[in-house]
């Protein structure tokens, strides 16, 4: 039957090996639809790829060019991360008319460091839904990016030379995931200029989602981009379905209110060293990370009230406060009582104004170095997995660690450097307890521990 019968080739090797082929090795494979080469180094470049090819999976492609002229007309997936390629042939200069790949659904060129320019797109591509250009050397996206009318996933992370995003990005109405993490030269994210003033916004039919920016966007990642402001979030009807907003590592001094983002569950502001105030927060927020925000001035402004303002504390599932140096947080002793869904609690360099008398039963993870002398585990966490409280002056863990209230899932309890006098706990088998440098230990129920007093 010869090479004409071949429909798929897969070579997935455990380590790199050289394959000796002629430059026209695939020319007679007219029915070839699938091509997977992994850890395969070719002896020469390929000059021809069959027109019927649907699927190319070729990480680490070793040559600077890939011939797609005229090439595959029905290509669906082109997956070539970590390749040396810097040009996809003349076919990619006008997408997709020369490429003839109107069915292209996935284009992955992640970490192809030599790619410096993404071409203009002259006609709509109705099937491309995933575009991965992270780690490339592109400096800008073309304004014709709006021709990717079905794009859902756009990854531009670590494009360190990228310094401009066109305003037409707001025309990607199907976009759900947008990652710009580590784009160090992106000092500004564009504002939507479709409507020049607020009056025009008010004239928009709220049922016409196609007129509104990023209505389907769920995840926006802008960490470590050196952004100076976030005014693009002020558009009154935009970003309505945003669930994850990652803004850490930027140069914001202030941020707009997030109250209207009712779907927002996860907000990361960590390492925003110039940020002076936590903005108003939405009621459904589950996780706020404001660690290492060195310039925060509102730590004492009852931050917990700001967290639970809209729908109360019951929606909160995680709290993380990590400061570069010690700060006092003014909380009532019952601050966590209504946070029935709280699962994660991380306080570092946080000094409380008063001891806490209650911890929620759903709490899984406690990371609180240097905590106060007593920790209330009475009728407290029943599903605790990790208790990390090194260097604490804690003397009493409360009755809550006695049987039968001992959390069944506890796997690790870190109490190194603490002054634990009376743990009063029944320790489950296979539980790892770290008590190095504990200054005094009087008794531990049920199981004996191999423990030696410090010299």
N, C-alpha and C positions, 0 to 999 in steps of 0.2 A: 504493500500500500504506500510506502514511502513517507516522506515528511509531510505530505499534504493531509494525512490523516490525524496528525497531532493536534489536540485541542488544548492541552495543558502541560506545563512544565513546572516542576517544583524541585528546587535544590536547596535544602536547608541544612547546612553543614555546621558541626560543632565548633570548628575553627576555620580561619581563612585558608582557602586553597585557590590556585589559579586554574581557570578553565580556558583551554585553547580552542577558540572558535574563529572562523573567518568573519569579516565585517558584514557579510551578507548571509550569515548563518540562518536567519529567520525568514529569508525572502520567499522560500518555497513553502513555508508553513502557513498557508493561506487560511487555515481554519483555527489557528492558534487564538485562544480566548483568554487564557490565564497564564501569567508568567511570574513565578516567585523565585527570586535568587537571594539567598541570605548567606553571608560569609563567602560569597563567590567573587573572585577577582578575575576579570576578563583579560585576555592577552591583547585585545585591541578594541577600539570603539565599534559600536554597532551603527551601521548606516541605514538600516531599514527595519521597521517594525510592521507586522501585518495589520491590515485595515480592520480585521474582525476582533482585534484584541480588546477585551473588556477590563481586565484587571492586571495592573502592574504593581508588584510589591518587591521593591529593590532597594532596601536600606544600604547606605554606604556606597552608592554607585560611584566608581572611581574616576570617571572622566568628566571633563568640563562641559561637554555638550551631549544632548540626547536628541536623536533625530526623530522628529514627529512630523516629517514632511514627506508625502501627505499624511502618512501615519494612520493611527487608529481613529476610525470615524465614530465608533460606539464606545469609546473608553468611559468607564464608570468610576473607577478608582485608580488614582495615581499616587502611590505611597513610596516616597523616596527620601526619608529623613537621613540626616548625617551624610549627605552626598557631597561630592566635589563639584557638582554641577553649577554652572553660572548662567547657562543659556539653554532654553528648551526648544531651540530651533525657531525658524521663521514663523512656524505655526502659532507660537504663543504671542506674537507681536499684535495680532488682532484676534482676540478671543470672542467667540469660538469659531468665526467664519472660516479662518484658514485651518484651524485645528480640526474642524468638522466633528467635534466631540460635544454635541449638544446635550448628550446624556451624562456628561461628567458630573459625578456627585461628590467625590472627595478628592481634594488636592492637598497632599501633605509633603511639604518641603522643609520640615523642621530641621534647624541646625545646618542648613545648606549655606555656609558662611559666605560663599562667593556670589550669591544672588543679591544684586544691588538695586534692581528695579523691577517692580511689578507692572506689566504692560497695561495700556489702555484697553478698555472693553467696549467694543462698538455696538454689540447687540445683546439683548437680554439672554442670560443663561438661566434657564428655568429649573435646572436640576441640581446645580451645585449648592450643597447645603453645609459643607464643612471645608474650611480653608485654614490650613496651618502653615504659618510663615515664621514661627518663633525662632529666634536665633539667627535670622538672616541679616543681611547688611542693607536692607531697603531703607531709604530715607523718607519716603512718603508714599501714601496710597494715591492712586489716580482718582480724580473726581468721578470717573465713570464706575467707581465701585458700586454705585447704586444700581448698576445693571445686573448685579447678582441678587435677583429679586427673591430667591428662596433661601438665601443664606441664613443658617441658624447658629453656626459655630464659627467664630473668628478668633484665632490665636495669633497674637503679635508679640507675645512675651519675649523679653530680652532682645528686642530689635533696638540695639543701643544707639543706632544712628537715626532712628525715626524721630523726626522733629515736627511733623505736621500730620494732622488728621483732617481730611476734607469735611466740610459741612454736610456734604451729601451722604455722610455716614448715617445720618438720621433717616434716610430713605430706606434703610434696610429694615423693613417693617416686620420681618419674620425672625430677626436676630434674637437669640435667647442667651447666648454665652459670648462675652467679649473680654479678652484677656490682654492687657497692656502692661503686665507686671515687668518691672525692670527696664522700661524704656526711658533711659536716663536723660535723654535730650528732649523729652516731651514735657515742656514747661507749662503747656496750656492745652486743655481739652476744649474742642470747639463748642460754641453755643449754637443752639438751633436757630437759624435765621429765617425759617419758613414764615414766621410771623414777626413783624418788626416791633410790635408793642402789645401791651396787655389787652387792649380793646379787641385786637384781632384774635387773641387766644379765646376771649369770651364768646366770640362768634362761632367757634368751632362746635359742630354737632358732636356731643359726647359719645354718641353711638357709632360715629364714623372713626374707628380706630386707625384707619390708614392715614388720616390727617395728623396723627399725633406721634411724637417721637418715641421710639423704643417701647412700644406698648407691650411687647412680648418678652422684653429683656428680663431675665431672671438673675443673671450673675454678671456683675461688672467688677473687674479686677484692675485697679489702678495703683497698686503698691509700688513704692520706690520709683516714681516717675519724676520727682522734683517739681510736682505741680505746686503753683503758688496760690491758686484759688479754685473754688468748686462752684462757681456761679452757674455752670451749665445745669446744675440740679434745681435751679430756681424755676424752670419752665413749669407752669402750674398744672399742666396735664400730662407731663412726661414721666416715664419710669414708674408707671402705676403698679406694675407687677414685679418690681425688683425685690428679690429675696435675699441676695448676698451682695454686699457692697464693701469692697476691701480697699481702703484708702491709706493704709499704713505707710510710713516712711516718706511722707511728702512734707512740703514746707508751708502748709496752711497756718495762718494765724487765727482765722475764724472759719466756721462752717455754717451753711444755712440750716434751718430747722429741718429735721427729718420726720416731723410729726405726721405729715400726709402720706408717707410711704407705709401704708397699712399692711403690706405683705412682707415688709423687711424683717427677716429673722436674724440675720448675722451682720454685724457692723464692726469692722476692724479699723481702729485709728491708732494702732500701736506705732511707736517711734515717730510720731508727728511732733518733733521736738519744739516747734514754735507755736503749737496750738495752745491757746490760753483758756479755752472754755469748751466743755462738752455741750453740743447743741441739744435742742429739744428732741426727744426720742419717741419713736412710734410705740404703740401699745403692744404689738405682737412680737417685739424684739426678744430673742432668746439668748443671744450672746453679744456682749459688748466688750471689746478688748481695747483698753486705753493705756496699755503698759508703756512705760518709758516716754510718756508725754511730759517732758521735763518742765514745761512752762505753764502747766495747768494752774489756774488760779481759783477754780471753783471746787477744789477737793473738799473744802469745808462747807460748801454751800449745799449741804445735804444732798449729795449725789444720788442717793437711793431714791429720794423723792422724784428726781428727774427721770430715773429709770422706770418707775412705776406710775407715772402721772396719768396716762390715758386709760388703760384697762386694768390697772391694779397690778399687784405683785405676782398674781397667780400665773402670769404668762412667762415669767423669767425662768430659764433653764440653766443659765450659766453666768457667772460673774468672774471677771478677771481684772484685778488691779495690781499692776507691777510698777513701782516707782524706783527711780535711780537712787533716791535717798528717802529717809523716813519722813512720813507725813501723817498727820492725825486725821482720822475720819470720824466725824460726829454721827453716831448712830444710836438709836434707842436699843435697849436690851432685847426688845422683841422685834427687831428689824427684819428678821428672816421668817417670822412666824407665818405670814400669809403667802410666802413663796413656796407653795406646796409642790411645784414642779421642779424646784431647784435641784440640779444634779451635779453641777461642777462649781467649786468655790476655790478661787486662787487669790490670795492676798499676800503680797510681798512688799516689805518696807511700809506696811500699813499699821499704824497704831490706832487702836480703837479708844474712843472716849469713855466707854463703859463696857464691862464684860457682857458677852452674849449669853442669853438664858435659854435659847431655843434654836435647834437646827432641824431642818425639814427631814421627814422620813425617807424621801426619795433620793437623798444626797448619795452620790457614788464616789466622788473624788474630792478630797480636802487637801489642799496644798497651802500651808499657813506657817511658814517658819517664824520663830520668835513670838509665838502666841502667848496670851495671858495665862495666869496661874491655873485657871480651871476651864475645862471644855465641857459644855453641857451635852452629853450623849444620853441623857435620861429620856426614854421614849423617843429618842432621836433617830438617826439614820439606821434603817433596817437592811439596806442593800449596799452598805459602804464597801467599796472595793479597795480603795487606797487612802491611807491616812499618812500624810507627809507633814510632820511638824518638828523638824530639827531645830536645835538651839532655842527651845522654848523654856520659859520658867514654869511650865505646867507641872502641877502637883497632883491633880485629880482628874481622871477621865470620866468621872460620874458613874452612876449605877448602870448606865446604858450598855456598858460592855460586859455586864454580868449575864450569865445565862438566865432566861432563855432569849434575851434580847441581843445577844451577840450577833452581829451581821454575818450571815452565812457565807457571803461572797468575799470577805476580806482576804486578800492575798498578800498585801504588803503594808506594813505599818512602820514608818520611819520616825524614830524619836531620838535620833542621835544628838547628843549635846544637851539634852533636856534634863531638868531637875525633877524627874518623876519619882514621887514619894510613894504613892499608892495607886497603881494602875487599876486595881480591882477588876481585872478582866479575866474571863474564861477564854483561853486561847485554843482555837480550833487546830487540829492536825493539818499539816501542809501549809500553815500560815507562816510567812517569813516576817520575823520581828527584828528590827535593827535598833539596838539600844546602846550603841557605843558611847562611852563617856557619860552615861547616865550617872548622876552624882549619888543617888541613893535609891535603892530598890528594896522594898520591904516584903512584898509578897505578890505572887502571880498564881491565880487559881488553876487547878486541874492538871496542867502540863508543866513539867519542869523545863527550865531553859538553861542551856549552857551559857553561863554568864560569869564574867570575872569583873570585880570592881577595878576601876582605873587605878594606876599606881599613884 
